């Protein structure tokens, strides 16, 4: 069973009331998202508040909003933010993305999301976990996320998402339909020679041919982290 908390170098994540716990995926996304020129960031489906807190640590002036549809998770994210050094720059909203859109928020320079992506796997008995992880009528759809980003991103703003490769291919089509183009693609492998397990894609209204890079989490068969992974997470993991 995962711990009820995860201690980072500069903040602590309490996660006992959240369906989705701290994961390597989320940590990679929070560390890899390009925050160049960030002024106002939205974390969609914030869960524990991890991505919002990582963005606040990485960028000293960005204002951050975080939305979370699950009431218990939103309350826990708000508590995690309140206990962090950046409480004054992060606002947690316990609402859906549709409700935020209806409120016509000011545009964002950056939007980051690890959307639900399991489409054909066996659903959990935990309804909150299903909403967070599985594509369904109750979860955030790719079309909704891409459409919101196109409507509420600044002209040169960026949407960054993390998905497995098959789902990323589907999301790219949804983004293109909404008027967003893939600008960069980071392929994540556990180790050299292994299959790509996750893709981090950055989307903008206009972009040249997508720039593709790779990241290995481990060096070889052992558990030692690669130099690139260590560089990304050096300011966060206690072990680094």
N, C-alpha and C positions, 0 to 999 in steps of 0.2 A: 504494500500500500504506500502511496506517496506521502511524504511528510505534510503536516498541516501548515508548514511554512517553508520558505526558501530564502536563505540569507545571501544577499549580494554584498559587494564591498561597501556601497554607500546607502543601501536601503534594504528593507525586509519585506517580503511578500507573504502575507497570511493568505492561505488558500483553502481552508477547511470548508468554506461555504460555496466554493466555485466548482462547477462541473469540469472545467478544463484547468488542469494544474500547470505550473511552470514546466516548459518542455524545451528541449534543444532547438526545435523548430522556431518557437517564439523568440528565444534568445538570439538566434541567428538573424531573424527578421529585424528585431529591434536594433541589433548592432550593425546590420548591413544596409539598412535603408539610407539613401542619400539625402541628407538634410541640408544640402547646399541652398542657401537663400531662404531657409525656412523662416516664416514669420508667424504663421498660424496653422497648427496641425490638428487633424482629426484622427483619432484612433477608433475605428469601427469594430464593435464587439470586443470591448476592452477586457472582459473577463476579470482577472485579478488586478488589472491596471498596469501590467508589466510593460507593454510597449510604450504607453504614455510616460511612465517613469524613466525608461531607458532614453527616450527622446529628450526629456527634461535634463537628464544628466549629461547627455552628449551635446546639447545646444543650450547655451546659457540665457538666451532671450526669447526663444519661441514660446508663444502662448498655445496651450494645448486643451482641446476638448476631447472627451472620451464618452462614447455612448455604449450602453449595455442594456439589452432588453430583459435579461433575467434579474429580478428584483434582488435576490440574495447576493448575486455576483456584483451588482452595481453597488450595493452597500459595502461589500468587502473591498471593492476597488476604491471607493471613497475613503474608507478607513486607512487603506494602504497609502493613499496619496496624502492624507492628513498627517500620517506619521513620517513622511519623507521630508527632505530638505526643500522640496519644490512645490509645496502645497499651494502657494500663492499663484502659481502659473498653470495649474491643472484644474479643470472643472469636469466632474463626472456627472453625466446625465443618465438617469435610469429610464430610458425610452428606446423605441425602435428608430431605425434610420428613417423610416417613413414619417414618423412624428417629428423628427428633427427637420426633415425637408419641408414639412408643412409649416414650420416656424420660420422658414426663409432665413437661415443663418447667413452671416457675412461669409464671403468666400474664403476658402482655405488655400494656402500655398502647397500643403502636403496632406495626403490622406493615406493611412496605412491600415492594412487589414489582413488577417489570416482567416478567410471565410470558411464556412462549412463546405466540406468537399466530398465526404463519403456518399456515393450514389447507389452502389449495389451491395454494400456490405451489410452484415446483420446489425440491426439497430440495438442499442442498449435498452435495458429496462428503465434507465434513468432518463426521464423526459427532458430535463435540463441539459444533460450531456448530448442527447440527440439533437436538440436545437443548436447547440454549439458546434457539433461535428458533422451532422448528416443533412444533406440537401432534402428539404421537404417543404410542404406548403407553409409551415410555421417558421422556417429558417430564412435567413438572408439569401436572396438569389443573386447569381452573377449579374443578371440583367439589372436588378435594382441597384447593386453597388456601382456598376459601370455608369448607369444613367445618372445616379446621384453625383458621381465624380465629375462627369461632363458638365453638369449643371452648376456645381458649387466649387469647382476649382478655379483659381485665378488663371488668367490666360496662359501663363507659363508654369502652372502648377503640375504636380505629379501625384499619381496614385501608385502605391507599391503594395503588391500582394504576394503571399507565399502559398503555393499549391503543388501537389504532385504533378509530374509532367502531363499525364492524360487530361487532368482537369485544367491545367494551365492552357492547353491547346483549345479547350472549350471556352475558357475565359477570354482568350485573345479574340475569339470571334465575337463574343458579347461586347467586348471593349471596342472593337472595330465598328460594330453596329451603332454603338453609342457615340462614335466620333473620337475614340482614343486609340493611339498607336503605341506599339511596344517600342520602347527606347533602349532598354537594357534587359538582359536575361542572365541571371546567375544560376548555374547548374550546381547542385549540391550532391556530392557523393560521400559515402561513409569513408571510403579509402580509394586510392588509385586502382583502377581496373574494375571497380564495382559499378553497379547501375546507378543512374541518377534517381534519387528518391524524392527530392524537392526542387522546385524552381522558384526563384524570387524574381518577379517581373516588375519593371517600372514603366508606367504608361503616361503619355502626355497627349495633348491635342495635336501636336505635330512633332515628328521625329524622323531622322534619317534612318537608314538601315540599322536594325537593332544590333547593339554591341553585346557579344556573348562571352562570358568568362566562366571559370569553374572554381569550385572550392571543395577541398577534401577535409573532412572532419578529423580523420585519423591518418597517421603516417603509413601504417602497414597493418599487419594482422593484430597487433597489440592495441592497447587502450590509449597510447600516447597521442595527444592532440597535435595536429599539423601546425606549422609555424603561422600559416594564414589564419587558422581558427583561433590560435592563441592571441594573435594581434587584434582580431576583431573583439574578442571577449575579455581582453586583458584588464579593462577597467570595471569589469562586472563580476566575474567568477572569483570566489575566494582563493581557489587553487591556483589562479594565474596572477 
